Amino acid sequence: MRGFQDIPPVIKNLVIVNVLIWLAELTFGESFISALSIHFYKNPEFRVWQPFTYMFLHSPGMFLHILFNMFMLWMFGSTLENMWGSKRFLIFYILCGIGAAIIQMAASAAEMNILMSSLQEGKISESEYIARGRNIYHGITLGASGAVMGVMAGFGYTFPNMPMYIMFIPVPIKAKWVVTGYVLIDLFSGVNPRYNSGIAHFAHVGGALIGLILVITMNRNNRRTFY
């Protein structure tokens, strides 16, 4: 890479848009973030555009959030955009992000129903139900991670045996195992609330799942030109 001008156009513009919106978050604050982030579907602050807009937001107090997502987008997405073309890659990215949002919302609704059932069966206390239910009801989801996980899944499927070096691991690991490892960690953390740490793990899993489905479908329907 000789410079910023060599980055594929969609990747470049996605990075620019994400950085500009992150700066807008710092400028306009909580009301701006709340309007564009995903809320629980029964929360009066939920809006139909949020499953789209949330993927352009990042935690304003965590620079590493946007830095890591944009780095991963560039690292895995550049090859895919150069291979597929900008239009196809952009559609793929947006669908992964929206799919991740829908799966995260479904997981939150399911968790709320499970909490209610557990309360009725006496498996959890009322105070625990209120505390955990409040986190779901008033929580927000934001970030490009779901869409980026879709890009990672697409890369892992297309180049399964590409060797990759992971920090603190001295030997190369094939891309398919790297992506599988990320997904399994998110899945494990998503079904174990004590490992949640405020991260939308099911959005990550959902983005990877949608990305895998899309890339398999595109490959099957257009094998000659997909690669």
Steps between C-alpha positions, in 0.01 A plus 500: 500500500657829390256724681141583581418543131572130438226383736195372306233774471226342712743412781643851484161667512374272778802595710444871430128481583562306821766745615283803419202353687726413794612865510133603483434278802770685691348832392126442543508248782248255640189614316670452163628154599163393641311599185719282276574202727278193526260496795295209629204464266246580774690807614325821382837625372524220244478620138488303176820657364714391796587149364672687217649806668644318803779347289656842441528586871771411749549553872607864534718428802681205344726594210613138473142402410499689173872445438471121529184480287641717224828311501319166469276642227804611302698181562226253399280719282755644258565166333129424472415839351782474246378154405121555500481863397388797707123470447483134599723552801296797626174304472665207678626723783165674555306172498741351753454802727119495478491122547720533807262761641192281447664200666616712794148639544353149485753380758409789734129420466567131567714584804222718641249215457739256666543738793122524539463121494783458749337750734164324479664163568694638796841444343605863545406768750288802416798729560710303250217509249466878538876560473554282195174603335585866545832448324322345202215750486715811536813366328615612156695326225747687283809429294618352172608172660205297368559612141876452540446146628302434184797623297731274701271202437494580128879516494534179699268315262666637186859453622466224762864396497654848497763501781453773758712610794319577824655707776681288763467185286836422336369275222268585206136392523273443202235766445213253539614412853556863596145593397354186661682580822363855512145377438521228767633747758212737426246218510632375834502850646151572367340202672687564826385837640787529746742519204290760317681819611257719304604357163234407243636152441197380307544789256848365430372146458210624288724704273729201444202274430345740249838555334552125463152448356544785253840394377389137457188614314689738272761237428237240414296729275788673326797264523669626183523864602490482879873447542 
